């Protein structure tokens, strides 16, 4: 297909573009009339091979060999080289088009676009696919180097039946000599139709948009929750072991909770994988592990999961019919021995194992690793064996396998730890594993010879990527037939034997590709996808172990439970699909109003919710309401409850009979998802049938009013009643009726307030009419007794109580020293000051309020913030709970407190410094808190330290202070300097001044240098505690090293691994190897001496991500 335009590479032709004619190949100007061109007949791509039944076991090797022999011939049959000739190229014009929607070749276009299409696409079934490598070349007959070639690999299908290149060659360039011969353009196409269109390794050739794993393979995959591919690959390997799956089904789970039981969750996954039509989710399973959403995004080691998971299951199988299955399938025994060479002494022990970890580095294949695993090691020299009464003896140490399990799990140690760099790395070296494995020569002499240790490969768990991340998938041979399958999360495909073996040996990949000129280029790169775990099954037990689980073998209660879950899931899916046919009807009754003690009448979001058809009516709904609320249909009246501009929701108008017969979809406001109504129940005497007497009349002269009562002593707000009033009546006219309902004397004075909205409660005059006060349907009047003049009530008037309700918040207080435990919970107002908050807290703690200091909570790290809250005149509780990066959003409801030994005001007027005390071995001993005035000198800090340390000063008695940053001594703090700029969050370092530094003789000493611990990664990084060291003039470096070793108390064998570097401020470090030189002479002022050695593993803390440990809590 030939076109001019701006169609981008890799994009399918648009729908209004016509297809090539069936039969012989056609090329056309895009959108132009179809033109028959000279060229060789294009063969039809071969259909994807029919899905043959897997061959019997004894035919496997023979078929593999036969397939290899056919490869050459098959390649010839599926490749072709074709030339098309476009005659009279320069005469192609737009006026040749029978119809056109845009200008086409070559007018108004600047480049040639060429696309390859499947000629017989329209005669293929809907799900047809053809995968092909193709190269399209525009031939230059005069200069072959100017021939333009482009190549692509594509899977053609109904949705993408043509593929090619936009801008293949510029139209102006085509005018250059060599491209058009007798005004004819020659286009060469090389095509290789791939035999396997549905599956492959290395690169997936198929378009997966409509892939149905169950239909194509008979199996389904598992959904990836984010980083659970490692778990998916293991589950697939375990699931297809019929004996294991049968044991899981037999676990008793009738009374287990769905989200708490690992056995039940695993049974559910297995059942859905066995019978479900599509990929299965694993969220219920990981939830039963005790994992949260974040855990599902942390990738772990599949071998570690295998051990933790199977150990957990083994424990849960105890006391059930499945007890011992994990041991029976996976547990073997290994015989370890140490035999002395020169004396008659031997020690041995038998250990159990569930998998065998094999070295990969330096090994050719599995057999080489097993030989290395069982190799005899001689213990001699410094490594002699302690033979008890025989003393230290030369000995041979080795092992043999005493028994092997039916399922042999081999863990390939592709991830190893580099002690020098303190990090893991992955080994991608070439490492082969066989389809069959004979373990005879690795067995102990007394092993049971009746059990043949002949194994056949069952599964390969593959890791693709590096140590920092990657992807797991599995190749599994689930039956005794020869067919392998690739289980890659949701997708399951058939796999060839070479994909399973050669594709996962590791090593390097060499590929040849063509450049734009069609010339081959060879590239080599490491193969990052390789086998990580191998599962072999003993050959004579394979048929029994892999025997499928029939539906009849699954306990009936499981089948019923899971089928019911599927039915419920289908019902929910149907409900979602039909959601557009329904709306929500929220119904509030007088009971809802009476039970609410907050502002407004009630929270309609908490009112009873009904899912009703949009075409139904309120009159039809009466029967539903009668059954739900016990109110006869004839005694129901519905009121509209619109949201007012001030965001309150109040009853407004009763629905008319005509509106009650109107479909609800016509009553709902445009864009709204629900209707809120107030259901009024008639208070007329029982038996009354006259509709006019069932409900109070509602005219323009009437209004429905709601009355609340506030009790300042009980600090409680509640609804008293609703009442229909004449708008011309005085507001005070309702007071006698309210007094009667409240049990007060009829002449009891009541204060009146209108609740306009929660933040606006205004007083009312009883002498005003309802109309004069602008009161209307649904308005709320709050009444209360006048508070006594001598009463000390926290909120004596209703407006204050409304303000308190608006600002109330529940705060959990925790001791800063035990920040994970709630000590007390208080209900406070966000408008409280710091003093008021600690005043409330002090009453709970029994501590003086002025000696309590508060600290905010960090939601990011789930721990107290580093700095305590600094008191300020206008600081409120809302500020203390607010996120400093988003003040309007409450961060949480947690505050931490400290009980101080001094008033907080005194502490804030002084400076508290934290000083870490080091001994003469450069080791931290204790941390001291020193309180000094804000304008103090460091000499004051030193004086306080001397007072605190007392007898601990055993040397010169003099103290020096250091500021250390990033494991480097930043500066020596002089006693005459002020402490300005240092806070309690800066940890200073203090140490006793050594004699050699205190009495430094200018004639005898050269200078004091800084010594720091370093490692290379690959650049120099510091760690540990640096220190100063005085270097006498002309001291040999050998003596300097000796003094460093003594100062740090490092053992000889460890110190022998240290390397010594001169680390400059700028530039590369230089190794110090001359023991006779004086190091002081080599160091500039900004240089320091680096002690290069392995750093200790850092302890994780809340502010540094730690390596996640895999834990199954269920």
Order of alpha helices (4+ residues) and beta strands (2+ residues): beta-beta-alpha-beta-beta-beta-beta-beta-alpha-beta-beta-alpha-alpha-alpha-alpha-alpha-alpha-alpha-beta-beta-beta-alpha-beta-beta-beta-beta-beta-beta-beta-beta-beta-beta-beta-beta-alpha-beta-beta-beta-alpha-alpha-beta-alpha-beta-alpha-beta-alpha-alpha-beta-alpha-beta-beta-alpha-beta-beta-beta-alpha-beta-beta-alpha-beta-beta-alpha-beta-beta-beta-alpha-beta-beta-alpha-beta-beta-beta-alpha-beta-beta-alpha-alpha-beta-beta-alpha-beta
